[in-house]
C-alpha cells in the first residue's frame, strides 16, 4: 500500500517539474534567471522520479536519495540567491564587486552536507535507519528548509511594491515546499524516524505548487517563460486536458456516491454523471468560458519581448512627469522602449520645415532643418515606417523611394528614425541612437514604437496648441497694455502742454527753469522707453537697398552715452541688403542695447560686419552674464520671456520675425558668466 502511494505521489510531481523545465527551456533566451529556474525544475523532476522508481521496485538507496535531496534544495537556494543579488554594492566604480558572506556560508554548508551524506551518512533502512548518523541526516534536512524559508521571506520583503504582483506565487510555492520539508524533518528528528504518511503526501504537495511557480515565471519576462507552439494548438490541448480531468473527478465522485448512497446509490450516480456531462457541454460551448481560456493561456503560457502592461505604464509616466520639458520627455519615453541612450526631436514649424527643437544626450552639432517636401519626409508620411538605418545600409531596396538627409549619418551611432504621426500627418520625427545592448528589431518592436510614437505625437500637438493659445492670450494682454501706454503718453503730452503754457509767464524764474529741465528730461526718457517697446504695426514699410555699414554706424552712434560703449568693426564694406532701413535699424539697435544691458560697465560690446559663406553677417558680441542652453532653446525667442527684470521679451521675438521675413536667420551662442554672441545672417544683394 505504501509503495503504491509513493509512486502515485512522486510520479505526478516528477512530470509536473519536467513540464515546467520544458517550458522554461524552449523559451530561454540566455537569461540567467530562467536558466537557474530550469535547472532547479529538472533537478526536482529527477529527484521525484528517483523516489517513485525506488518505491516501485521496492528498493532503498538512501545515499542516492540523500544526494538528490541536497541537490534539489541547493538549486532552489541558488536561484533565490541570484534573484536577491548575490553581490555586495561597491563604493566606487573601480572596486570589484564581492560575494556576500552569507552566500559563502550557505555554500560551505551545502558542500559539507553533501560530503557528509556521501561518506558518513549512509544507512540501509527504509526510514534512514536508527544508527548514530540518523539525527545528523534529519538535522541537515531541517537546516536546508530553514535556509529556504529565510530566503523566500527576504525575497518577498525586499521586492518593490510594484514587483510583488509578479513574484507572490513563486514565493508561495517555494515557501510551501520549504515549510513542508521543515515539518517532515522536524517530525523525523523528534521521533527518530520519518513518518511514512507525511513522506507519501510530499510528492503531491510538490506537484500542486508547480502551477504557482509557472504563473510567476510567466509574469516575469526576465525568466523567459513561454512555449513554442501555436495559440490554437495550446487552446484545444488545454480544453481537452481540462475536460479529461473534469471527467475523471466526476467519475470518482460518482463512484463515491454509488457506494455511499445505499439502495439509491446507482440512481444518484446516474443523475450526478448526467448533470456533470450536461455542465461540461455547456462549458465547452460557452463563449465566456472560451474567451477566459484564451486570455488565461495568453497571460500565463506565452511570453513576448515586452511586458506591455509595465512598458505602457512606464511610457505614460515618463510623458506625464513634470521635472523635464515635454520635448525631452518624448525622446526619453521612446528611447526607453529600445534601451536607446540618446536621441533628438524634429518638429514641423510654421515655415513648412522640420526644425530640431530638442536633443537628449547627443552633441549639439545638428542645426539643419528638413524641408517637408524632401523624399525623406514624404516617405515617412506615406509609409509611417520606423526607419532602421542599419537595415537601410544593408537592404536599401526596402527604402527605394527614400533619400537620407546628409546630416543624419553624422549623428553618432544613429539607429532609428521614428515618425510622429497624427491624423495621417507627419508632425515630426525622433532620431534614436544604438541601444545599450543588442536588440532583435522585429515586427513587435516596430509596432510598439509606432503606437507609442502616435501617442507621443498627440501629447506634443496638445502641448503646442496650448502654447499657441497662451501666446494669443498674451498678445491680447499686450494689446490691452498698449492702450494704457497710450494713456500714459497722453498724460505726458498734457504735462508738457501745461509747461509750455506757463513758460511765457515764468521763463525768467530760475526755479521754474530748473523744474522745467528736470520735467523735460524725465518725460523724454519715459517716452523713449515706452515707444521702444511698441512695434510699428500698421506702418507701411519702405523696402529698398540698405548700406549696412551706414545703418550700423547710426546704431553705434546712438549708444555713445551708454556704458560700455559699443565698438564697430567693418571687415567688409559696401555690403547691401534689401530691407526697411528704419525697421532694420530698430532691430539691430535692440540687439546692441540688450548686449549693453547684459554687460557690466568694465566689459566689452563689439559689433562686426563681414561677409561669410555668401551671407552678410552682423556679429554682436558681449562679455556679459550670458544665457543657459535651456533658456536659449525654450524661452529666448518667445514673447514675454526675458532675463531682464523690467523686460517684456518682445524685442528678440520681433527681431527674429523680421530677419526671417528678409530671408535671413539669427544664430545665438552663449555661455553663462562668459558672454553671448548674436550672429544676424542676411542675404547679400549684388548691384
C-alpha positions in Angstrom: 0.0 0.0 0.0 2.8 2.4 0.9 4.7 1.6 -2.2 1.7 2.4 -4.4 1.1 5.7 -2.6 4.7 6.8 -3.1 4.6 6.0 -6.8 1.2 7.8 -7.2 2.5 10.8 -5.2 6.0 11.4 -6.6 5.4 10.5 -10.2 3.0 13.4 -10.8 5.5 15.7 -9.1 8.2 14.5 -11.5 6.0 15.0 -14.5 5.0 18.5 -13.3 8.5 19.7 -12.8 9.6 18.1 -16.1 6.8 20.0 -17.9 7.9 23.3 -16.2 11.5 22.5 -17.3 10.4 22.1 -20.9 8.5 25.4 -20.9 11.5 27.3 -19.5 14.0 25.6 -21.8 12.0 26.2 -25.0 11.7 29.9 -24.3 15.1 30.5 -22.7 16.9 33.5 -24.3 20.2 33.4 -22.4 18.9 35.0 -19.2 20.5 33.6 -16.0 17.2 33.6 -14.0 15.4 31.4 -16.5 18.4 29.0 -16.8 18.7 28.6 -13.0 15.0 28.0 -12.6 15.0 25.4 -15.4 18.0 23.6 -13.7 16.1 23.6 -10.4 13.0 22.2 -12.1 15.0 19.4 -13.8 16.7 18.5 -10.6 13.3 18.3 -8.8 11.9 16.2 -11.6 14.8 13.7 -11.3 14.5 13.7 -7.5 10.8 12.9 -7.6 11.2 10.3 -10.4 14.0 8.6 -8.4 11.9 8.3 -5.3 9.0 7.0 -7.3 11.2 4.4 -9.1 12.8 3.2 -5.9 9.3 2.8 -4.4 8.1 0.9 -7.4 11.0 -1.6 -7.4 10.8 -1.7 -3.5 14.4 -0.7 -3.3 16.1 1.6 -0.8 19.0 3.7 -1.7 19.4 6.3 1.0 22.7 7.6 -0.5 21.1 8.4 -3.8 18.0 9.9 -2.2 20.1 12.0 0.3 22.3 13.4 -2.5 19.3 14.3 -4.6 17.6 16.0 -1.6 20.7 18.2 -1.2 20.9 18.9 -4.9 17.2 19.8 -5.1 17.4 22.2 -2.2 20.8 23.6 -3.4 19.5 24.5 -6.9 16.4 26.2 -5.4 18.6 28.1 -3.0 20.9 29.2 -5.7 18.0 30.6 -7.7 16.8 32.6 -4.7 20.3 33.9 -4.0 20.6 35.1 -7.6 17.3 37.0 -7.7 18.3 38.5 -4.3 21.5 39.9 -5.9 24.5 37.9 -4.7 27.0 40.7 -4.8 27.6 43.5 -2.3 27.4 47.0 -3.7 30.8 48.6 -4.2 31.7 52.1 -3.1 33.4 53.2 -6.3 33.2 52.1 -9.9 36.9 51.0 -9.7 36.1 48.5 -6.9 35.3 44.9 -7.9 32.0 43.5 -6.6 32.4 40.7 -4.0 30.0 38.0 -3.0 28.1 38.4 0.3 29.5 36.5 3.2 26.1 34.8 3.9 26.3 33.1 0.4 29.7 31.8 1.2 28.5 30.4 4.5 25.5 28.7 2.9 27.6 27.3 0.1 30.0 25.8 2.6 27.1 24.3 4.5 25.7 22.6 1.4 29.2 21.3 0.4 29.8 19.9 3.9 26.4 18.3 3.9 27.0 16.7 0.6 30.4 15.3 1.7 28.9 14.0 5.0 26.0 12.2 3.3 28.3 10.6 0.7 31.0 9.4 3.1 29.4 9.2 6.6 25.6 9.4 6.3 24.8 6.1 4.6 22.3 3.7 6.1 20.2 0.8 4.8 16.8 1.1 6.4 13.6 2.2 4.8 13.3 5.2 7.1 17.0 6.2 7.0 17.7 3.8 9.9 18.4 4.2 13.6 22.1 4.5 13.7 24.2 7.3 15.2 24.2 9.4 12.0 20.4 9.4 11.8 19.9 12.7 13.7 22.5 14.4 11.6 20.7 13.4 8.3 17.4 14.8 9.6 19.2 17.9 11.0 20.6 18.7 7.6 17.1 18.5 6.2 15.8 20.9 8.8 18.6 23.3 8.2 18.1 23.3 4.4 14.4 24.0 4.9 15.1 26.9 7.3 17.6 28.4 4.8 15.0 28.2 2.1 12.2 29.8 4.2 14.5 32.7 5.2 15.5 33.3 1.5 11.8 33.3 0.4 10.9 35.7 3.1 13.8 38.0 2.2 13.0 37.9 -1.5 9.4 39.0 -0.9 10.3 41.6 1.7 13.0 43.3 -0.4 11.0 43.3 -3.6 9.5 46.7 -4.5 5.7 47.0 -4.0 5.1 47.2 -7.8 7.0 43.9 -8.4 5.3 41.8 -5.8 2.4 41.1 -8.2 4.9 39.1 -10.3 6.6 37.1 -7.5 4.0 36.4 -5.0 3.0 33.0 -6.4 6.6 31.7 -6.6 7.2 32.8 -3.1 4.0 31.0 -2.0 5.1 27.9 -4.0 8.7 27.7 -2.8 7.6 28.6 0.7 5.2 25.7 0.7 8.0 23.3 -0.3 10.4 24.5 2.4 7.7 24.7 5.1 6.5 21.1 4.3 10.1 19.9 4.4 10.7 21.6 7.7 7.6 19.8 9.1 8.8 16.5 7.7 12.3 16.6 9.0 11.3 18.2 12.4 8.9 15.3 12.9 11.6 12.8 11.9 14.1 14.5 14.2 11.6 14.3 17.1 10.6 10.7 16.7 13.9 9.3 15.3 12.3 8.2 12.0 10.4 9.6 9.0 6.7 9.5 9.1 5.6 7.4 6.1 2.3 9.2 5.6 4.0 12.7 5.6 6.6 11.3 3.2 4.0 9.8 0.9 2.0 13.1 0.7 5.1 15.1 0.0 5.0 14.3 -3.7 1.5 15.7 -4.3 2.4 18.8 -2.3 5.3 19.5 -4.6 3.2 18.8 -7.7 0.5 21.2 -6.6 2.9 24.2 -6.3 4.3 23.8 -9.8 1.5 25.9 -11.4 2.2 28.7 -8.9 5.8 28.8 -9.9 4.8 28.7 -13.6 2.4 31.7 -13.1 5.1 33.8 -11.5 7.6 32.8 -14.2 5.1 33.9 -16.9 4.7 37.3 -15.1 8.5 37.9 -15.1 9.9 38.5 -18.6 13.5 38.0 -17.3 12.6 34.4 -16.6 11.6 34.0 -20.2 8.7 31.5 -19.8 6.8 30.6 -22.9 6.1 27.7 -25.2 6.9 27.0 -28.9 3.5 26.0 -30.1 0.7 28.0 -31.6 -2.1 29.5 -29.6 -4.7 27.4 -31.4 -3.0 24.1 -30.5 -2.5 25.2 -26.9 -6.1 26.3 -26.7 -7.5 22.9 -27.9 -5.0 20.9 -25.9 -5.8 22.8 -22.7 -9.6 22.3 -23.3 -9.1 18.6 -23.9 -6.9 18.2 -20.9 -9.3 20.2 -18.7 -12.2 18.1 -19.9 -10.4 14.9 -19.2 -9.5 16.0 -15.6 -13.1 17.1 -15.1 -14.5 13.7 -16.2 -12.0 11.8 -14.0 -13.0 13.9 -11.0 -16.7 13.5 -11.8 -16.3 9.7 -12.2 -14.6 9.4 -8.9 -17.3 11.5 -7.2 -20.0 9.3 -8.9 -18.2 6.2 -7.7 -18.2 7.5 -4.2 -21.9 8.4 -4.4 -22.8 4.9 -5.6 -21.1 3.1 -2.8 -22.2 5.5 0.0 -25.8 6.0 -1.2 -27.2 2.7 -0.2 -30.1 1.3 -2.3 -30.4 4.7 -4.1 -26.7 4.9 -4.9 -27.0 3.8 -8.5 -29.8 6.3 -9.2 -27.9 9.1 -7.6 -24.8 8.2 -9.5 -26.6 8.3 -12.9 -28.2 11.6 -12.1 -24.9 13.1 -11.0 -23.0 11.9 -14.0 -25.7 13.1 -16.4 -25.7 16.5 -14.8 -21.9 16.7 -14.9 -21.9 15.8 -18.6 -24.5 18.5 -19.3 -22.4 21.0 -17.4 -19.3 20.0 -19.4 -21.1 20.5 -22.7 -22.4 23.9 -21.5 -18.8 25.0 -20.6 -17.4 23.7 -23.9 -19.9 25.7 -26.0 -19.8 28.8 -23.7 -18.3 31.9 -25.4 -17.4 33.3 -22.0 -15.5 30.1 -21.0 -13.6 30.0 -24.3 -12.7 33.7 -24.0 -11.5 33.2 -20.5 -9.3 30.2 -21.5 -7.8 32.1 -24.4 -6.9 35.0 -22.1 -5.5 32.6 -19.5 -3.3 30.9 -22.0 -2.0 34.2 -23.4 -1.3 35.6 -20.0 0.3 32.5 -18.4 1.8 30.4 -21.2 3.2 32.8 -23.8 6.0 35.3 -23.4 6.8 38.3 -25.6 9.7 40.6 -25.8 7.9 43.1 -23.6 5.7 43.1 -20.6 3.2 45.5 -22.3 1.5 46.5 -19.0 4.7 47.6 -17.4 6.1 49.2 -20.6 2.9 51.3 -21.2 2.8 52.4 -17.5 6.4 53.5 -17.7 5.8 55.2 -21.1 2.8 57.1 -19.8 4.6 58.0 -16.5 7.6 59.4 -18.5 5.4 61.5 -20.7 3.4 62.8 -17.7 6.2 63.8 -15.3 6.8 67.5 -14.8 10.6 67.5 -13.9 11.7 68.0 -17.5 10.4 69.7 -20.7 7.9 67.7 -22.7 10.0 67.5 -25.8 12.8 65.8 -23.9 10.3 63.5 -22.3 9.0 62.4 -25.7 12.6 61.4 -26.7 13.2 59.6 -23.4 9.9 57.7 -23.5 10.5 56.3 -27.0 14.2 55.7 -26.2 13.3 53.6 -23.1 11.4 51.1 -25.3 14.5 50.1 -27.1 17.1 50.9 -24.4 18.5 53.8 -26.5 20.7 56.2 -24.5 20.2 59.3 -26.7 18.1 61.0 -29.3 16.8 64.2 -31.0 13.4 65.6 -32.0 12.5 67.4 -35.2 9.1 69.2 -35.3 7.1 70.8 -38.0 7.4 74.6 -38.0 5.1 77.2 -39.5 7.6 77.7 -42.3 6.9 74.1 -43.5 10.1 72.5 -42.4 11.1 70.2 -39.6 13.3 72.0 -37.1 15.5 70.4 -34.5 13.8 71.5 -31.3 15.1 69.1 -28.6 18.0 66.8 -28.0 18.8 64.3 -25.3 22.4 63.1 -24.6 23.6 63.9 -28.1 26.1 66.6 -29.1 24.8 69.9 -30.2 26.1 69.5 -33.7 22.9 69.4 -35.7 21.2 72.6 -36.6 19.8 71.7 -40.1 16.2 71.8 -40.8 14.5 69.4 -43.2 12.0 70.6 -45.8 8.7 68.8 -45.7 8.8 68.2 -49.4 12.0 66.2 -49.4 11.8 62.5 -50.3 12.8 61.6 -46.8 9.9 63.3 -45.2 7.5 62.3 -47.9 8.5 58.6 -47.4 7.9 58.9 -43.6 4.5 60.5 -44.1 3.3 58.0 -46.8 4.5 54.8 -45.1 4.6 55.7 -41.4 7.6 53.4 -41.1 10.1 53.2 -38.3 13.3 53.5 -40.4 16.1 51.2 -39.3 19.3 52.9 -40.6 21.2 49.6 -40.3 18.7 47.9 -42.5 18.8 50.9 -44.9 22.5 50.3 -45.3 22.2 46.5 -45.8 18.9 46.4 -47.7 18.4 49.7 -49.4 15.8 48.2 -51.7 13.4 48.3 -48.7 13.6 52.1 -48.8 13.9 52.7 -52.5 12.0 56.0 -52.6 13.8 57.5 -49.6 16.9 59.6 -49.6 18.5 60.2 -46.2 19.5 63.8 -45.3 23.2 64.4 -45.5 23.4 65.3 -41.8 21.7 62.1 -40.5 24.7 59.8 -40.7 26.8 62.4 -38.9 24.8 61.8 -35.7 27.0 59.4 -33.6 25.5 55.8 -33.6 22.2 56.9 -35.1 20.0 53.8 -35.5 16.3 54.6 -35.9 14.0 57.3 -37.2 10.6 57.2 -35.6 7.9 59.2 -37.3 5.4 61.1 -35.2 2.1 60.7 -37.0 -1.1 62.5 -36.0 -4.3 62.0 -38.1 -2.2 60.7 -41.1 0.0 63.8 -40.9 3.7 63.8 -40.1 4.2 66.4 -37.4 7.7 65.4 -36.6 10.2 62.6 -36.1 12.6 61.3 -33.5 16.1 60.0 -34.2 17.3 57.4 -31.7 20.8 56.1 -31.3 22.1 52.5 -31.0 20.7 50.7 -27.8 22.9 49.9 -24.9 22.6 46.1 -25.5 21.8 44.2 -28.7 18.1 44.1 -29.5 16.2 42.0 -32.0 14.4 44.7 -34.1 11.4 42.7 -35.3 7.8 43.4 -36.1 6.9 43.5 -32.4 9.4 46.3 -31.6 8.3 48.2 -34.8 4.7 48.1 -33.8 5.4 49.1 -30.2 7.4 52.1 -31.4 4.8 53.1 -33.9 1.9 53.0 -31.5 3.9 54.8 -28.8 5.1 57.5 -31.3 1.4 58.2 -32.2 0.6 58.7 -28.5 3.7 60.9 -28.1 2.6 62.9 -31.1 -0.8 63.6 -29.6 1.0 64.9 -26.4 3.2 67.2 -28.5 0.3 68.5 -30.6 -1.7 69.2 -27.5 1.3 71.0 -25.9 1.9 73.2 -28.9 -1.8 74.0 -29.2 -1.8 75.1 -25.5 1.3 77.2 -26.0 -0.2 78.9 -29.1 -3.4 79.6 -27.1 -1.3 81.0 -24.3 0.7 83.2 -26.7 -2.5 84.5 -28.2 -3.8 85.4 -24.8 -0.5 87.1 -24.0 -0.7 89.2 -27.2 -4.2 90.1 -26.3 -3.0 91.3 -22.9 -0.2 93.1 -24.7 -2.6 95.0 -26.9 -4.6 96.0 -23.8 -1.4 97.1 -22.2 -0.7 99.3 -25.2 -3.9 101.1 -24.5 -2.6 102.0 -21.1 0.8 103.1 -22.6 -1.1 105.4 -25.0 -2.9 106.8 -22.0 0.4 107.5 -20.2 1.7 109.2 -23.3 -1.4 111.5 -23.4 -0.7 112.3 -19.8 2.8 113.3 -20.6 1.6 115.4 -23.5 -0.8 117.2 -21.2 2.0 117.8 -18.7 4.3 119.2 -21.4 1.4 121.4 -22.8 1.0 122.9 -19.3 4.7 123.5 -19.2 4.6 125.3 -22.5 1.6 127.4 -21.3 3.5 128.6 -18.2 6.8 129.1 -20.0 6.0 132.7 -21.1 4.9 133.7 -17.7 7.7 132.1 -15.6 10.6 131.7 -18.1 12.8 134.1 -16.2 12.3 132.3 -12.9 15.4 130.2 -12.1 13.4 127.7 -10.1 10.9 127.3 -12.9 13.7 126.8 -15.4 15.3 124.1 -13.2 12.0 122.3 -12.8 11.2 122.6 -16.5 14.6 121.0 -17.4 14.0 118.1 -15.0 10.4 117.6 -16.2 11.5 117.6 -19.8 14.3 115.1 -19.2 12.1 112.7 -17.3 9.3 112.9 -19.9 11.7 112.4 -22.8 13.3 109.4 -21.2 9.9 107.9 -20.3 8.5 108.3 -23.8 11.6 106.8 -25.3 11.3 103.7 -23.2 7.6 103.4 -23.9 8.0 103.9 -27.7 10.9 101.4 -28.0 8.6 98.7 -26.5 5.9 99.3 -29.1 6.1 97.8 -32.5 5.5 99.8 -35.6 2.4 97.7 -36.6 0.3 99.3 -39.3 3.2 101.4 -40.6 3.9 100.9 -44.3 7.4 99.6 -44.9 9.7 101.4 -47.3 11.8 98.4 -48.6 14.9 99.5 -50.5 18.6 98.7 -50.8 20.3 99.5 -47.5 24.0 100.0 -47.0 24.7 98.1 -43.8 27.8 100.0 -42.6 25.8 103.2 -42.5 23.0 101.6 -40.6 25.4 100.1 -38.1 27.2 103.4 -37.7 24.0 105.1 -36.8 23.1 102.4 -34.3 26.5 102.6 -32.6 26.4 106.4 -32.5 23.1 106.3 -30.8 24.6 104.3 -28.0 27.6 106.5 -27.2 26.1 107.7 -24.0 25.8 104.2 -22.6 28.4 102.1 -20.8 30.1 100.1 -22.0 30.3 102.0 -25.4 29.9 99.5 -28.3 32.8 99.3 -30.8 32.1 98.9 -34.5 34.5 97.0 -36.8 33.8 96.9 -40.6 35.7 94.0 -42.1 33.9 94.0 -45.5 32.5 97.3 -46.9 29.8 98.1 -49.4 27.5 95.3 -48.3 23.9 95.8 -49.4 20.7 94.2 -48.3 17.1 94.8 -49.2 15.1 96.0 -46.2 13.2 98.8 -44.4 16.1 100.8 -43.1 14.2 102.2 -40.1 12.9 98.8 -39.0 16.2 97.1 -39.6 17.9 99.8 -37.6 15.5 99.3 -34.7 16.1 95.6 -34.7 19.8 95.9 -34.7 19.6 98.7 -32.1 17.6 96.4 -29.8 20.1 93.6 -30.1 23.0 96.0 -29.3 21.0 97.5 -26.4 20.5 94.1 -25.0 24.2 93.4 -25.2 25.0 96.7 -23.4 22.4 96.0 -20.6 23.7 92.4 -20.1 27.4 93.6 -19.8 29.0 95.3 -16.8 30.5 98.7 -17.3 34.0 97.4 -17.4 33.0 94.8 -20.1 33.1 94.9 -23.8 30.5 95.0 -26.6 31.7 94.5 -30.2 29.8 94.9 -33.4 31.4 93.4 -36.6 30.2 93.4 -40.2 31.7 90.9 -42.6 30.9 88.5 -45.5 30.9 84.8 -44.6 29.9 81.9 -46.9 27.9 84.2 -49.2 26.0 85.5 -46.2 26.2 89.0 -44.8 26.9 88.5 -41.1 26.5 91.1 -38.4 28.2 89.8 -35.2 27.2 91.3 -31.9 29.4 90.0 -29.1 29.4 90.9 -25.4 31.2 89.7 -22.3 28.0 89.8 -20.1 26.3 87.3 -17.9 25.3 85.1 -20.7 22.4 82.6 -21.0 21.9 78.9 -20.4 21.3 76.5 -23.2 17.9 75.7 -21.8 16.9 79.3 -21.8 18.0 79.7 -25.4 16.1 76.6 -26.6 12.9 77.2 -24.7 12.4 80.9 -23.9 14.8 83.3 -25.8 12.7 83.7 -28.9 9.3 83.5 -27.2 7.4 86.7 -26.4 7.0 87.8 -22.8 10.1 85.8 -21.7 13.1 87.9 -20.6 16.1 87.7 -18.3 15.8 91.4 -17.5 13.7 92.4 -14.5 11.7 95.1 -16.4 12.0 93.4 -19.8 8.9 92.5 -21.9 10.7 89.8 -24.1 9.1 91.2 -27.3 12.3 92.7 -28.8 14.2 89.5 -29.6 11.0 87.8 -30.8 10.3 90.8 -33.2 14.0 90.7 -34.3 13.9 87.1 -35.4 10.5 87.5 -37.0 11.7 90.4 -39.2 15.1 88.8 -40.0 13.2 85.7 -41.1 10.9 87.8 -43.3 14.1 89.1 -45.0 15.2 85.5 -45.7 17.8 85.5 -43.0 18.4 83.9 -39.7 19.7 84.6 -36.2 22.2 82.2 -34.6 22.9 82.5 -30.8 25.9 81.2 -28.9 26.1 81.9 -25.2 27.7 80.6 -22.0 26.7 81.6 -18.5 29.1 84.2 -17.0 31.1 84.3 -20.2 29.1 86.2 -22.7 26.8 86.0 -25.7 27.2 86.2 -29.5 24.3 87.1 -31.8 25.0 86.4 -35.5 22.5 88.1 -37.8 22.7 86.4 -41.2 21.2 88.3 -44.2 21.2 87.7 -47.9 23.5 90.0 -49.8 22.2 92.0 -52.8 24.8 92.4 -55.6 24.4 95.5 -57.7 
